[in-house]
Amino acid sequence: MEKKLASGQLKLATLDSKGLTQHAPFGTGKDAVLKALEHLGYIQIDTLSMVERAHHHTLWTRIPDFHTDYLEELVEERKVFEYWFHAASYLPMKDFRYVLPQMLMIKRGESRYYNADHRVMEYVRDIIRNEGPKRARDFENENHKTGSWWNWKPAKLALERLFMQGDLMISGRVGMQKTYDLTERVLPSSIDTTEPTPLEFAEYLVKTNLRAYGFTTLKQITHLRKGNDVKKDVKKVLQTMLEEGLISQVKTEGLSSVFMLNHVLEKTFDPGNSNIWLLSPFDNAIIHRDRIKQIFDFDFRLECYTPKEKRQYGYFCLPILFGDQFIGRVDCKAHRKEKKLELIHLHIENNTVDIGLWLKPFVETVKRFAVFNGCESLALTKVSPPKLSTSVKKELSRAKFKK
């Protein structure tokens, strides 16, 4: 039987599952990074650097003492690896077997992407086998004439293809430059490398979504997963979990029904949470635009790929979450040489929330974010609506940084 749930409870349930209702939900230090990653299922990697990169930002949001070295150390310790989830991501090593279906599909040539020359792939693999881990740039200085099949661009494509089909893994990074090594030298011997059955893979998708989002739908679970067989298997898993009493189908007013774990459904949440979170545009909590619009009535789109003249809010806006409401977004840039975090344009869109409630915690969060970005000062360029400008500037002027 379908159960009913108030929309406010649904908001709090999903925010709690995302680690966005309490301070340090996963603890502190490097162990918390692994706990967060295992709970969320993945952390998206992005190369944009207007502010600290997305994978670091997403973890900092949930881990107060997060340091960027923690993630690299976990890769070196072989507890975390890089591969593709819905985009380039960090994943917990214990879930390695669930990327095997995609690796094998690419290896069989069932993807039009990564169309590398097989002779170059063999050459690149032999070089790494004989000489050790390599970066793409290590192939730039090969003493071969320009235009030969083993020059840099084909070698770079070969590295990506070998990585995507599982022959190579990323053993570390120098900045954003990836270092590749043979999978057999990176993957711990204790890791299960049995390819999951289609039903096992569907179960992994369902349980990852339920754990990380608090609730889910068939559409969300199968997002970017092609083929009717995946949908069929996911439906089977959901039906089995319903029959076993592990999940319930829940109806919320104005929304289509969703699936929730029963222990999440029965949990009591504190509606008085007044934390401010400054989220990455690639944060796991914001990445599904339709979901955020439907549940929170917040329409978010990253506009860095939109022509400048067509942008509504700015190049790299960060959503602002206050308690269980998205109150706006702020276009930011870290000027690292000047050690200054610029709030290019602060947009406050939810006018039902009193500025006296959110302004001080917002400034405190922005100050923490500035420090995380290696900045020692704040600058505010523009506020919308303009009537808030004086109050915001006054409060920001009081933010003090330790010298």
DOLOFI-426209 format. One record per residue (C-alpha): residue number from 0; residue in three letters; chain; x negated, z negated, y. Coordinates in Angstrom, 3 decimals, decimal comma. Example, Ala and Ser with C-alpha at 12.3 -4.5 7.8 and 13.67 -1.06 7.14 Angstrom:
<atoms>
(0 ala A (-12,300 -7,800 -4,500))
(1 ser A (-13,670 -7,140 -1,060))
</atoms>
This chain:
<atoms>
(0 met A (0,000 0,000 0,000))
(1 glu A (-1,272 0,918 3,465))
(2 lys A (-2,103 -2,079 5,673))
(3 lys A (-1,815 -2,360 9,447))
(4 leu A (-4,501 -3,489 11,892))
(5 ala A (-4,574 -3,930 15,674))
(6 ser A (-6,795 -1,446 17,487))
(7 gly A (-8,815 -4,295 19,026))
(8 gln A (-9,700 -5,600 15,567))
(9 leu A (-10,746 -2,110 14,500))
(10 lys A (-13,112 -1,868 17,484))
(11 leu A (-14,686 -5,237 16,737))
(12 ala A (-14,994 -4,455 13,028))
(13 thr A (-16,941 -1,252 13,629))
(14 leu A (-19,129 -2,780 16,359))
(15 asp A (-19,923 -5,725 14,095))
(16 ser A (-20,874 -3,383 11,255))
(17 lys A (-23,117 -1,530 13,679))
(18 gly A (-24,890 -4,753 14,717))
(19 leu A (-23,402 -4,706 18,221))
(20 thr A (-21,491 -7,992 18,480))
(21 gln A (-24,235 -10,592 18,318))
(22 his A (-27,815 -11,297 19,307))
(23 ala A (-30,410 -10,372 16,657))
(24 pro A (-27,917 -9,487 13,869))
(25 phe A (-30,751 -8,504 11,519))
(26 gly A (-33,187 -11,241 12,541))
(27 thr A (-36,495 -10,645 14,282))
(28 gly A (-39,842 -8,984 13,639))
(29 lys A (-40,765 -6,193 11,253))
(30 asp A (-38,535 -7,508 8,451))
(31 ala A (-35,533 -7,053 10,745))
(32 val A (-36,428 -3,368 11,209))
(33 leu A (-36,214 -2,764 7,467))
(34 lys A (-32,971 -4,778 7,199))
(35 ala A (-31,423 -2,794 10,040))
(36 leu A (-32,456 0,518 8,514))
(37 glu A (-31,178 -0,420 5,062))
(38 his A (-27,871 -1,542 6,566))
(39 leu A (-27,345 1,459 8,846))
(40 gly A (-28,598 3,952 6,251))
(41 tyr A (-30,712 5,984 8,670))
(42 ile A (-32,110 6,072 12,205))
(43 gln A (-32,207 9,451 13,937))
(44 ile A (-35,567 10,687 15,243))
(45 asp A (-35,669 12,567 18,524))
(46 thr A (-38,535 14,041 20,529))
(47 leu A (-37,008 13,628 24,007))
(48 ser A (-38,883 11,068 26,080))
(49 met A (-37,002 10,545 29,342))
(50 val A (-36,931 6,941 28,159))
(51 glu A (-38,355 5,393 24,979))
(52 arg A (-37,594 7,689 22,049))
(53 ala A (-34,235 7,389 20,289))
(54 his A (-35,469 5,870 17,018))
(55 his A (-37,249 3,082 18,878))
(56 his A (-34,403 2,595 21,360))
(57 thr A (-31,796 2,275 18,587))
(58 leu A (-33,808 -0,452 16,852))
(59 trp A (-34,648 -2,278 20,119))
(60 thr A (-30,914 -2,535 20,833))
(61 arg A (-30,473 -4,652 17,707))
(62 ile A (-33,852 -6,373 17,413))
(63 pro A (-34,832 -8,300 20,580))
(64 asp A (-38,552 -8,465 19,791))
(65 phe A (-38,814 -4,925 18,423))
(66 his A (-42,229 -3,306 18,768))
(67 thr A (-42,750 0,410 18,229))
(68 asp A (-45,615 -0,273 15,797))
(69 tyr A (-43,219 -1,888 13,324))
(70 leu A (-41,675 1,403 12,285))
(71 glu A (-45,023 3,119 11,756))
(72 glu A (-46,263 0,138 9,735))
(73 leu A (-43,223 0,349 7,460))
(74 val A (-43,969 4,045 6,883))
(75 glu A (-47,574 3,179 6,001))
(76 glu A (-46,319 0,432 3,663))
(77 arg A (-44,095 3,050 1,963))
(78 lys A (-40,895 1,101 2,663))
(79 val A (-39,504 3,785 4,965))
(80 phe A (-39,729 7,577 4,820))
(81 glu A (-38,739 10,571 6,922))
(82 tyr A (-36,275 13,202 5,856))
(83 trp A (-33,023 14,843 6,907))
(84 phe A (-29,743 12,925 7,058))
(85 his A (-27,538 14,860 9,471))
(86 ala A (-30,705 15,329 11,547))
(87 ala A (-34,374 14,321 11,272))
(88 ser A (-34,279 10,620 10,416))
(89 tyr A (-36,028 7,548 9,089))
(90 leu A (-34,463 6,342 5,831))
(91 pro A (-35,120 3,344 3,556))
(92 met A (-37,451 4,286 0,696))
(93 lys A (-35,057 2,763 -1,842))
(94 asp A (-32,610 5,607 -1,056))
(95 phe A (-35,130 8,370 -1,779))
(96 arg A (-33,282 9,767 -4,804))
(97 tyr A (-30,270 10,632 -2,639))
(98 val A (-32,232 13,244 -0,685))
(99 leu A (-33,240 15,017 -3,905))
(100 pro A (-30,137 17,268 -4,039))
(101 gln A (-31,014 18,771 -0,657))
(102 met A (-34,708 19,068 -1,536))
(103 leu A (-33,926 20,882 -4,766))
(104 met A (-31,399 23,170 -3,077))
(105 ile A (-34,076 24,271 -0,596))
(106 lys A (-36,667 24,605 -3,348))
(107 arg A (-34,335 26,967 -5,199))
(108 gly A (-34,113 29,052 -2,041))
(109 glu A (-30,444 28,309 -1,379))
(110 ser A (-31,034 27,824 2,332))
(111 arg A (-31,676 30,519 4,930))
(112 tyr A (-33,823 28,051 6,858))
(113 tyr A (-37,544 27,343 6,333))
(114 asn A (-38,207 30,902 5,180))
(115 ala A (-41,959 30,445 4,747))
(116 asp A (-44,361 32,859 3,043))
(117 his A (-45,064 31,553 -0,482))
(118 arg A (-48,749 32,572 -0,272))
(119 val A (-49,127 30,466 2,868))
(120 met A (-47,328 27,568 1,208))
(121 glu A (-49,737 27,696 -1,723))
(122 tyr A (-52,702 27,839 0,650))
(123 val A (-51,473 24,879 2,728))
(124 arg A (-50,701 22,798 -0,358))
(125 asp A (-54,156 23,467 -1,808))
(126 ile A (-55,853 22,483 1,454))
(127 ile A (-53,967 19,161 1,533))
(128 arg A (-54,611 18,530 -2,154))
(129 asn A (-58,345 19,111 -1,756))
(130 glu A (-59,005 17,783 1,745))
(131 gly A (-56,355 15,093 2,207))
(132 pro A (-53,510 14,593 4,720))
(133 lys A (-53,141 17,185 7,491))
(134 arg A (-51,248 17,716 10,722))
(135 ala A (-49,977 21,105 11,868))
(136 arg A (-52,675 21,205 14,551))
(137 asp A (-55,367 20,956 11,846))
(138 phe A (-54,571 24,562 10,979))
(139 glu A (-55,095 25,773 14,559))
(140 asn A (-58,862 26,017 14,190))
(141 glu A (-58,977 27,937 10,948))
(142 asn A (-61,755 30,521 11,268))
(143 his A (-59,605 33,499 10,486))
(144 lys A (-58,740 36,406 12,711))
(145 thr A (-55,569 36,279 14,763))
(146 gly A (-52,610 37,785 12,979))
(147 ser A (-53,759 36,913 9,471))
(148 trp A (-51,100 35,353 7,259))
(149 trp A (-52,791 31,948 7,263))
(150 asn A (-52,889 31,400 11,021))
(151 trp A (-51,215 28,428 12,684))
(152 lys A (-47,550 29,422 13,032))
(153 pro A (-47,044 30,489 9,394))
(154 ala A (-48,937 27,362 8,304))
(155 lys A (-46,661 25,168 10,417))
(156 leu A (-43,590 26,793 8,889))
(157 ala A (-45,100 26,331 5,430))
(158 leu A (-45,633 22,629 6,114))
(159 glu A (-41,992 22,236 7,119))
(160 arg A (-40,749 24,137 4,061))
(161 leu A (-42,980 22,130 1,698))
(162 phe A (-41,712 18,943 3,353))
(163 met A (-38,054 19,951 3,187))
(164 gln A (-38,296 20,918 -0,497))
(165 gly A (-40,060 17,667 -1,371))
(166 asp A (-43,595 18,824 -2,221))
(167 leu A (-44,972 17,053 0,860))
(168 met A (-43,967 13,848 2,632))
(169 ile A (-44,790 12,606 6,104))
(170 ser A (-47,328 9,853 5,563))
(171 gly A (-47,555 8,840 9,233))
(172 arg A (-47,497 9,999 12,822))
(173 val A (-49,927 10,140 15,722))
(174 gly A (-47,478 9,977 18,594))
(175 met A (-44,927 12,623 17,604))
(176 gln A (-47,441 14,621 15,546))
(177 lys A (-46,576 14,381 11,871))
(178 thr A (-49,193 13,893 9,151))
(179 tyr A (-48,351 15,484 5,801))
(180 asp A (-49,573 14,510 2,341))
(181 leu A (-48,618 15,318 -1,246))
(182 thr A (-45,435 13,524 -2,274))
(183 glu A (-47,146 12,179 -5,384))
(184 arg A (-49,656 10,369 -3,140))
(185 val A (-47,005 8,906 -0,809))
(186 leu A (-44,010 8,019 -2,974))
(187 pro A (-44,345 4,581 -4,655))
(188 ser A (-44,350 4,746 -8,453))
(189 ser A (-41,516 2,210 -8,568))
(190 ile A (-39,050 4,532 -6,805))
(191 asp A (-36,315 6,121 -8,915))
(192 thr A (-36,690 9,899 -8,740))
(193 thr A (-33,728 10,751 -10,958))
(194 glu A (-31,499 13,299 -9,257))
(195 pro A (-28,092 11,672 -8,681))
(196 thr A (-25,035 13,244 -10,238))
(197 pro A (-22,541 14,693 -7,742))
(198 leu A (-20,346 11,613 -8,238))
(199 glu A (-23,303 9,245 -7,685))
(200 phe A (-24,173 11,108 -4,506))
(201 ala A (-20,570 10,857 -3,309))
(202 glu A (-20,610 7,116 -4,014))
(203 tyr A (-23,795 6,775 -1,947))
(204 leu A (-22,151 8,586 0,986))
(205 val A (-18,987 6,496 0,788))
(206 lys A (-20,736 3,125 0,526))
(207 thr A (-23,265 3,972 3,246))
(208 asn A (-20,475 4,929 5,644))
(209 leu A (-18,334 1,887 4,860))
(210 arg A (-21,252 -0,507 5,220))
(211 ala A (-22,617 0,995 8,420))
(212 tyr A (-19,388 1,822 10,262))
(213 gly A (-16,949 -0,866 9,124))
(214 phe A (-14,362 1,813 8,456))
(215 thr A (-14,455 5,485 7,638))
(216 thr A (-12,469 8,636 6,883))
(217 leu A (-12,881 11,526 4,488))
(218 lys A (-13,817 13,756 7,424))
(219 gln A (-16,553 11,410 8,586))
(220 ile A (-18,028 10,859 5,120))
(221 thr A (-18,298 14,599 4,519))
(222 his A (-19,498 15,431 8,053))
(223 leu A (-21,962 18,349 7,758))
(224 arg A (-21,776 18,138 3,941))
(225 lys A (-20,802 21,617 2,812))
(226 gly A (-18,611 22,531 -0,122))
(227 asn A (-15,270 21,494 -1,569))
(228 asp A (-16,959 19,727 -4,484))
(229 val A (-18,360 17,054 -2,165))
(230 lys A (-14,900 16,368 -0,730))
(231 lys A (-13,403 16,255 -4,206))
(232 asp A (-15,995 13,743 -5,421))
(233 val A (-15,679 11,590 -2,293))
(234 lys A (-11,900 11,458 -2,807))
(235 lys A (-12,501 10,309 -6,400))
(236 val A (-14,826 7,516 -5,272))
(237 leu A (-12,393 6,339 -2,583))
(238 gln A (-9,510 6,327 -5,062))
(239 thr A (-11,549 4,316 -7,581))
(240 met A (-12,534 1,760 -4,915))
(241 leu A (-8,873 1,466 -3,865))
(242 glu A (-7,806 0,841 -7,452))
(243 glu A (-10,562 -1,763 -7,921))
(244 gly A (-9,449 -3,605 -4,785))
(245 leu A (-12,768 -3,117 -2,971))
(246 ile A (-11,274 -1,207 -0,038))
(247 ser A (-7,915 -0,779 1,660))
(248 gln A (-6,288 2,081 3,499))
(249 val A (-5,495 0,844 7,003))
(250 lys A (-3,183 2,183 9,679))
(251 thr A (-3,709 1,474 13,377))
(252 glu A (-1,178 2,397 16,029))
(253 gly A (-1,836 5,854 17,460))
(254 leu A (-4,573 6,656 14,933))
(255 ser A (-4,732 8,267 11,519))
(256 ser A (-5,331 5,906 8,598))
(257 val A (-8,866 4,816 7,706))
(258 phe A (-10,613 3,168 4,756))
(259 met A (-12,117 -0,324 5,171))
(260 leu A (-13,965 -2,723 2,910))
(261 asn A (-11,638 -5,638 2,184))
(262 his A (-14,151 -8,296 3,220))
(263 val A (-14,483 -6,557 6,619))
(264 leu A (-10,714 -6,299 6,937))
(265 glu A (-10,345 -10,033 6,312))
(266 lys A (-13,149 -11,068 8,680))
(267 thr A (-12,354 -12,882 11,932))
(268 phe A (-14,063 -11,544 15,062))
(269 asp A (-14,628 -13,225 18,409))
(270 pro A (-12,924 -11,122 21,101))
(271 gly A (-14,792 -13,008 23,830))
(272 asn A (-18,080 -11,131 23,337))
(273 ser A (-19,440 -10,205 26,773))
(274 asn A (-22,772 -8,673 25,799))
(275 ile A (-23,965 -5,524 27,538))
(276 trp A (-25,601 -2,879 25,364))
(277 leu A (-27,445 0,121 26,772))
(278 leu A (-27,274 2,602 23,904))
(279 ser A (-29,379 5,613 23,055))
(280 pro A (-27,395 8,894 23,069))
(281 phe A (-28,530 9,199 19,428))
(282 asp A (-27,527 5,660 18,455))
(283 asn A (-25,694 5,463 15,123))
(284 ala A (-22,728 3,905 16,942))
(285 ile A (-22,248 6,829 19,349))
(286 ile A (-23,331 9,864 17,363))
(287 his A (-19,825 10,865 16,179))
(288 arg A (-18,140 11,977 19,388))
(289 asp A (-14,615 12,345 17,980))
(290 arg A (-14,703 8,857 16,477))
(291 ile A (-15,782 7,207 19,741))
(292 lys A (-13,178 9,100 21,728))
(293 gln A (-10,422 8,182 19,280))
(294 ile A (-11,267 4,489 18,865))
(295 phe A (-12,719 3,575 22,268))
(296 asp A (-11,195 6,248 24,514))
(297 phe A (-14,717 7,167 25,637))
(298 asp A (-15,658 10,838 25,776))
(299 phe A (-19,436 11,091 25,428))
(300 arg A (-21,580 14,199 25,249))
(301 leu A (-25,335 14,395 25,762))
(302 glu A (-25,828 16,938 28,556))
(303 cys A (-29,569 17,629 28,366))
(304 tyr A (-28,761 20,885 26,540))
(305 thr A (-26,116 21,826 29,126))
(306 pro A (-27,141 24,044 32,086))
(307 lys A (-27,823 21,856 35,115))
(308 glu A (-24,988 23,326 37,184))
(309 lys A (-22,482 22,471 34,446))
(310 arg A (-23,507 18,846 33,896))
(311 gln A (-20,885 16,265 34,766))
(312 tyr A (-22,932 13,068 34,468))
(313 gly A (-26,648 13,858 34,133))
(314 tyr A (-29,506 15,009 31,930))
(315 phe A (-29,986 11,943 29,707))
(316 cys A (-27,162 9,430 30,040))
(317 leu A (-27,076 6,152 28,124))
(318 pro A (-23,619 4,800 27,199))
(319 ile A (-22,883 1,287 28,538))
(320 leu A (-20,997 -0,954 26,123))
(321 phe A (-19,552 -4,204 27,512))
(322 gly A (-18,093 -6,348 24,743))
(323 asp A (-15,772 -3,951 22,927))
(324 gln A (-15,350 -1,468 25,806))
(325 phe A (-17,441 1,444 26,983))
(326 ile A (-17,411 0,960 30,755))
(327 gly A (-19,594 3,925 31,725))
(328 arg A (-22,960 5,588 31,382))
(329 val A (-26,227 5,737 33,298))
(330 asp A (-28,602 8,676 33,665))
(331 cys A (-32,110 7,232 33,327))
(332 lys A (-35,733 8,210 33,536))
(333 ala A (-38,838 6,107 32,935))
(334 his A (-41,572 7,094 35,418))
(335 arg A (-44,385 5,736 33,293))
(336 lys A (-47,288 6,374 35,672))
(337 glu A (-45,514 4,484 38,446))
(338 lys A (-44,158 1,947 35,901))
(339 lys A (-40,696 2,416 37,366))
(340 leu A (-37,362 2,852 35,610))
(341 glu A (-35,066 5,015 37,703))
(342 leu A (-31,299 4,755 37,355))
(343 ile A (-30,650 8,264 38,583))
(344 his A (-26,879 7,967 38,501))
(345 leu A (-24,823 4,993 37,342))
(346 his A (-21,261 6,023 36,442))
(347 ile A (-18,714 3,226 36,007))
(348 glu A (-15,608 4,770 34,496))
(349 asn A (-13,576 1,799 33,276))
(350 asn A (-12,174 0,296 36,460))
(351 thr A (-10,055 -2,266 34,608))
(352 val A (-13,107 -4,481 34,054))
(353 asp A (-14,020 -6,718 37,009))
(354 ile A (-17,515 -6,037 38,376))
(355 gly A (-18,068 -9,784 38,488))
(356 leu A (-17,949 -9,874 34,694))
(357 trp A (-20,331 -7,044 33,819))
(358 leu A (-22,783 -6,701 36,723))
(359 lys A (-25,170 -9,607 36,050))
(360 pro A (-25,468 -8,990 32,295))
(361 phe A (-25,894 -5,271 33,032))
(362 val A (-28,833 -5,932 35,358))
(363 glu A (-30,401 -8,311 32,837))
(364 thr A (-30,123 -5,668 30,112))
(365 val A (-31,527 -2,958 32,398))
(366 lys A (-34,455 -5,202 33,275))
(367 arg A (-35,187 -5,809 29,574))
(368 phe A (-34,919 -2,078 28,977))
(369 ala A (-37,367 -1,393 31,808))
(370 val A (-39,913 -3,752 30,237))
(371 phe A (-39,375 -2,064 26,851))
(372 asn A (-40,239 1,222 28,571))
(373 gly A (-43,431 -0,206 30,058))
(374 cys A (-41,924 -0,416 33,552))
(375 glu A (-42,291 -3,167 36,147))
(376 ser A (-39,695 -2,108 38,703))
(377 leu A (-36,217 -0,636 38,995))
(378 ala A (-34,866 2,038 41,320))
(379 leu A (-31,230 3,005 41,810))
(380 thr A (-30,492 6,431 43,259))
(381 lys A (-26,724 6,839 43,024))
(382 val A (-23,601 4,942 41,919))
(383 ser A (-20,114 6,236 41,142))
(384 pro A (-17,687 5,171 42,448))
(385 pro A (-19,660 4,711 45,716))
(386 lys A (-17,789 1,506 46,624))
(387 leu A (-19,799 -0,302 43,909))
(388 ser A (-23,144 0,795 45,304))
(389 thr A (-23,792 -2,165 47,615))
(390 ser A (-23,016 -4,767 44,956))
(391 val A (-25,118 -3,064 42,301))
(392 lys A (-28,115 -2,560 44,621))
(393 lys A (-27,939 -6,173 45,769))
(394 glu A (-27,960 -7,484 42,202))
(395 leu A (-30,757 -5,122 41,159))
(396 ser A (-32,878 -6,294 44,103))
(397 arg A (-32,819 -9,781 42,596))
(398 ala A (-34,354 -8,624 39,294))
(399 lys A (-37,825 -10,137 39,050))
(400 phe A (-40,573 -8,947 36,747))
(401 lys A (-43,409 -11,126 35,499))
(402 lys A (-46,758 -10,101 36,907))
</atoms>
